[in-house]
């Protein structure tokens, strides 16, 4: 089953257990209420475990989630290829790499500004 399938299934189980918990509590069926509560807890734990295994460490301040870093590695390789192509076409390598560094700093700065606007701490 895919990660998306697990997330959907655990979400459905979790949401379905909430009305069962409420109804059994109102009906004064303590055992049933505890059972529905434990089912909800189990669904939440499965969701956490599947997400951790599939994604790894996720910073609470991250804007996007990168599953396993594969996308970042491909993007880095493509960027390096483009830098080498520009240098091969006659561009000054130091100037091109300096431009890339400035773009990275600009991107990181905009991330920091976005975090400040949201009121979240800086860092990962």
C-alpha positions in Angstrom: 0.0 0.0 0.0 1.3 3.5 -0.8 2.0 6.1 1.8 -1.0 8.1 0.5 -3.2 5.0 1.0 -1.9 4.5 4.6 -2.6 8.2 5.3 -6.1 8.0 3.9 -6.9 4.8 5.7 -5.6 6.0 9.1 -7.4 9.3 8.6 -10.7 7.5 7.9 -10.2 5.2 10.9 -9.3 8.1 13.2 -12.3 10.2 12.1 -14.7 7.3 12.3 -13.6 6.5 15.8 -14.4 10.0 17.1 -18.2 9.6 16.7 -18.0 6.1 18.2 -16.1 7.6 21.2 -18.7 10.3 21.7 -21.8 8.1 21.3 -20.4 5.4 23.6 -19.5 8.1 26.2 -23.0 9.6 26.0 -24.5 6.1 26.3 -22.4 5.5 29.4 -20.5 2.6 27.8 -17.1 3.1 29.3 -15.6 0.0 27.7 -16.7 1.0 24.3 -15.5 4.5 24.8 -12.0 3.3 25.8 -12.0 0.9 22.8 -12.8 3.7 20.3 -10.2 5.9 22.0 -7.5 3.2 21.7 -8.5 2.7 18.0 -8.0 6.5 17.5 -4.6 6.4 19.2 -3.5 3.4 17.2 -4.5 5.1 13.9 -2.6 8.2 14.9 0.5 6.2 15.8 0.4 4.3 12.5 0.1 7.6 10.7 3.1 9.0 12.6 5.1 5.8 11.9 4.3 5.7 8.2 5.1 9.3 7.8 8.4 9.0 9.6 9.5 5.9 7.6 8.5 7.4 4.3 9.7 10.9 4.7 12.3 11.0 7.5 12.9 14.0 9.7 10.7 16.9 8.8 11.5 20.3 10.2 8.4 21.9 11.8 9.4 25.2 10.0 10.0 23.7 6.6 7.9 25.1 3.7 7.9 21.9 1.7 8.6 18.3 2.4 11.2 16.5 0.4 10.8 12.7 0.5 14.2 11.2 1.0 16.1 14.0 -0.7 15.9 12.5 -4.2 14.4 15.6 -5.6 17.1 17.8 -4.1 19.9 15.6 -5.4 18.4 15.8 -8.9 18.0 19.5 -8.7 21.6 20.0 -7.5 22.9 17.8 -10.3 20.9 19.7 -12.9 22.1 23.0 -11.5 25.8 21.9 -11.6 25.2 20.7 -15.2 23.8 24.2 -16.1 26.8 25.9 -14.4 29.3 23.8 -16.3 27.4 24.5 -19.6 27.6 28.2 -19.0 31.3 28.0 -18.2 31.8 25.9 -21.3 30.0 28.5 -23.4 32.5 31.1 -22.2 31.1 32.5 -18.9 33.4 33.2 -16.1 33.1 30.3 -13.6 33.7 32.4 -10.5 31.0 34.9 -11.6 28.5 32.1 -12.3 29.1 30.4 -9.0 29.0 33.8 -7.2 25.6 34.4 -8.8 24.4 31.0 -7.6 25.6 31.7 -4.1 23.7 35.1 -4.1 20.5 33.4 -5.4 20.8 30.8 -2.6 21.3 33.6 0.0 18.3 35.4 -1.4 16.1 32.3 -1.2 17.2 31.6 2.4 16.5 35.2 3.3 13.0 35.0 1.9 12.4 31.8 3.9 13.6 33.6 7.0 11.2 36.5 6.2 8.3 34.1 5.7 9.1 32.4 9.1 9.2 35.8 10.8 5.8 36.7 9.3 4.4 33.4 10.5 5.9 33.9 13.9 8.0 30.6 13.8 11.6 30.4 15.0 14.4 30.4 12.5 16.5 27.4 11.8 15.7 23.8 10.8 
